[in-house]
């Protein structure tokens, strides 16, 4: 049995620990202390210092031995929040936990963190028979999955994983998610006076605008999306501008479609720059790969069974975003994502129903138990 008062208290304490992405040190220290208080051996890595990660925190690992006749399962959630996430003041109203002021609540993803911690506490206290349990709390998930990309995967024993990092009521099982590429480009033209000598110039803005006008963007099909995040050039109106910066992304649950969308966007840039005499420099970054599991997969079947045992009806779905689960799957840990009750995440209206917080912990505990 989970302790409803304790998980509520734990969640409220966790969200008041500032941990905007890249600044997870305090949360790393708190989780390390809480796990050690349960008598668990805890390890923290140096992922925060890895190139491109830039965090003062660390990924946190622990392992709880269990019945060797059962597969170990990895449970994971990320400890960082988006901005604005400093000085969060949670309050309770009509069965919901909300945020007071101009910050997010941090239920993304401290609801997942709190649910895992409460399940572990309840398991250790009860002494109930359980499978081997592995836990990893990650840094820098927001904006790039950098913490999980830099895990020490040789430390992880589990072949299966569950990430608690999806919105909606408990029972939602995300079995499919897209891969993502990011495309960064600089378009160089030639400056000239826009009034007296416009013919001598090459407008980087014009080349960029034509390229964008030819791109298939937003919803491409049921599996694929694309979006431009940056198209930037600031200058005077009397100058033909010679430099534009461009940043975009594409996502798809189908790797061939993702590669095709990437090639299409690059080709649009190349063709427009060639036509207008501009020079293009670009790079493509593969952020993470897609994954997908049928409902018949053993892990999905187990989770559906445990949902029903918890008193919630399971359903499987796909998502348009990435989570640490993408990186776990890339490294051979067959992983799906569970909802943990967060609503309106990444906004200052973020909230979570207390019942969902309790049910998330209850579900995790049931998955751990045999």
N, C-alpha and C positions, 0 to 999 in steps of 0.2 A: 504493500500500500504506500502510495506517495503521501507526503505531508503537504496539504494544500496551503496552510499558513506559511510553511517554510519556502515553498517555491515562489509564492507571491513576494515574500520578503527578499528572497535572493534576487529575483528579477528587478525589483525596485532598487536594490543596492547596486546591481550591475549597471543599470542604465544611467546611474548617477556618476559612474566612473568615466571620465572623458576618454574616448578612444577613437577619435576621428582617424580615418585611414592614414597610416604612416606614424601615428602617435599612440601605439598600443601598449607602451611600457607598463603603465599602471594596471591595465587589465591582465597583461601577461603575469605580473607579480601576484595579483589577486587569485587568478585561477591556479597558478602553481601552488600557492599556499592552501587553497581549498582542497585540491587533490591530495596534497601531502597530509592534510589533516584527516583524510580517510585512510591513511596508511598506505597509499599507493606510491609506487616509484615513479617519479616524474622526470622528464627530460625536456630541455628547451634547446633549440638550435640557434644557428647564426644566420638564419634566412634574412633577417632585417638588414644585414650588411651585404647581402648579395648584390651584384651589379643590377641597377635599375629598380631595386625594391625600396630602398630609402625609408626604413622604418626603425623606430627606437625599440620596437617590441620583438617578440620571437614566437615561432610556432611552439605549441605545448603538446607533448605526447605523454600518454600513460597506457598501461596494459594491466588488465585484471584477469588473472588465470581463472579458467572455468573448466567445465566438463570437456575433456579432450575428444569425446565422441561427437561433439558438435563443431561446426565451422565457426571460427572467430568472425565477428562482424565489427567493422570500423564505424564508429559514430563520430560525426564531425559537424562543426558549426564555426562561423568566423566571428572574431571578437571586435572587428573594426566597424565603424559606422560611417555613413556619408556626412557631409557638412550640410547645415550647421548642427554640430553635435557637442558643443561645449556648454556646460552648465545646465544640463537637462533637468527639468523639474516635473517629475511624473505626478499624476493625481488620478484618483479613481472616481468614476461617475457612471451610474447606471450599469454596473457590471463590466465596464471597460476601463483599461488603463490608458490614459491619454497624456499628452505633453502640454505643459503650461508655458506659454511664451513662444519665442521664434526659433525653436529647434525641432529636429526630428525626435522621436521617442527612443529609437535604438532597438525596437523589437526586431528589426533587421540588423543583426541576427542574434541579439542577446536573448530572445525568446528561445531560440534553438540551444544556445549555450546553457541557459537556466534549466531547460527541460532535461538535457543530458546530465547535468550536475545533480538534479533532484533524483533522477533514475538511479544514478550511481550511489548516492547516499542511501536511498531506500534499499537497494540491493545489498550493500555492505551491512546495513543495520539488520536486515531480515535474515541474512544468511541463506536465502533461497537458492536452490540449484539454478545454475545459469551457464550459458555458453561462455567461452573466452570472449572478453570484451576489450576492444581497443578504442581509444579516444584521441582525437587530434583537434585542437582548437587553433585556427589559422589567423594570420595577420594579412592585411593588404588584399582582401578579397575584392573589395569595392574598386572598380575601375581597371581591373586587369588580372585578377586571380593570381597575384604575384606570390603570395605566401604559399599556396599549395603548389605552385610551379617550382618552388625551391625547397620543398620538403626533402628530408632524407628518407627516400622511399625504401632504402635497404633496411630501415628500422621497422617498417610496417609488415606485420605478419598476415594480415587478413586478405582473403581473396574477394570478399564482398564488403560493400560499404553503404552507409546511409548518411546522407547529408540533410540536416534540418535547416532548410533555407528557402522555403516557398510560402507564398501568401495563401490566404483562404483557410477554411475550416479544416480541422484534423480529419484525415481520411484521404486527402488528395495525395496521389503518388505520381510524381513526374518521371516518366520512363523514357522520355526522349527530349533532347535539347540540341540546339544548333551549334555548329562551329562558327568561328568568327575570324575574318581577316580585317586588318586596318590598312588603308592606303594613304600615304603621306606624299605630297608633291609640292614642288616649287616650280613656278612658271616664270621664266625670265624673258622680258621683251627688251625694248630700247627706248630710253627717255627722249622726249623732245618737247618743244613748246607747243601747246595744244592750239594756240591761236595763229602763230606765224609759220610754224613748220610741222604741222601734224603728219605730213607725208613721210617725214624722216623718222618717225617713231614707230615702234611696234607695241601695241597695247597688250600687256599681259592680262589685263582685265577682260578684254574682248575675247582673247583666246580661251581663257578660263570659262567665260560665260557660254561660249559656243559649245565647249566640251560638256559642260553641265547640262545644257539644253538637250543634248543627245543621249544622256544617260537614262537608263531605266532605273527608277528609284522608288523608295518606300516599299509597298507590297508588290513583290515580283510574282510570287505564286504562293501556294499554301505552305511551302517549306522555306521560302527565301525572302529576305528583306535587304534593303540597302538604304543608306542615308549619308548625307553630307553634314558634317559637324562644323567645319570651318571653311570659309571662303573669304579670305581677308586681304584687303589692300587699302591703306589709308594714305591719302595724299591730296594735294591741291587740285582744283578743277582745271587749272591752266597748264597742267603737265600730263603728257601721255605716260601713264605709269608703267614701270618696267619690272615689277615683282608682285606676284600673288602667291599666297600660301593656301594650301588645300589639304583638308583631312577628311576622310570618309571611312565608312565601314560597310561590310556586307556580312550577312549571316545566312546559314542554311543548314537544315538537318540532312541535306544530301551533299556529300563532299564534291561530287562532280558539278552540281549546280553552283556551289560556292566558287569553285575554280573558274567556271564559265562567267559568273558575274564579275569576279575580279578581272579577268581578261577583258571583258566588255568595258569596264570603267577605265582601265589603263588605255585601251585602244581609243576610246573617246578623247582622252587627254592627248595621246600621241597624234591623232589625226588633226585635231584642232590646232595644236602647236605647229605642226608642219604647214598647215594651210595659211597660218597668219605669220609665219616666220619667227615664232617664239621658241625658246629652248626649254625643254622639260627635264627635270630631275625628280625621280620618284623612288620610293621604296615601299615594299609590301611586308607587313608584319602579320604572321599567323598567330593569333592570340590563343586559340584553343580549338580542339577538334570536336565534332559532333558525337553523339552516342544515341543508341536506341535499343530497347528491350521489349520483346513481346510480353503480353500478359501471362503467357505460359512459363516464363523464366522462373526458376526456383526461388530467387530472391523476391520477385514480385509476388509470387504465390504466398510466400511466407508472410510478407508484409500485409497482404490482403487478409490472411487468416488472423494475424495479430490485431489488425484494425477491428475486425468483427468481435474479437475477444475483449477489446477495449470498449465496445459499445458504440462504435462509429462505423458508418458505411463507407467502404473504400471505393475510390474510382481512380482510373489511370488517365493521364493526359500528357500533353507535351507543353513545352515552354518556348518562348522566343528569346530567352536570355541565358547566359552562361552562369555556372556556379563552380565551386571547387570540385563538384562531381565530374565536370568535364576533364579536369586534370587527373583525378583518381582513375577514371576509365582509361585515359591515355596511358597510364602506368600499370594497367592490367588489373586494377581493383574494380570489379563489376559493381557499379554504384548507381543508385537512384536517389531522388530528392523527395523529401516529405514536407508537407505543409506544417507550419508551426504557429499559424493563427494570425500572423501580422496582417495589417490592413493599411492601405494608403502609404506604404513605405516610400522612403525618399522624399517625403513631404512633411511640412510642419503640422499636418493633420493626422499623422501616423498614430495608430492605436492598435490595441489587442484586447480581445475579450478574455476575461479571467478564466472562463470555462475552457477556452482553447488552450491557454497556457497550461492548465492542469491536465487536460486531455493529452497534450503533447508529451508531457512527462510520463503519464500513465502508459501511453503507447510505447515509448522508448523502453520503459521498464519491462513491459510484456514481451518486447522483441528480445531483450537480454535474457529473460527467464526461459527455462525449458520445462 
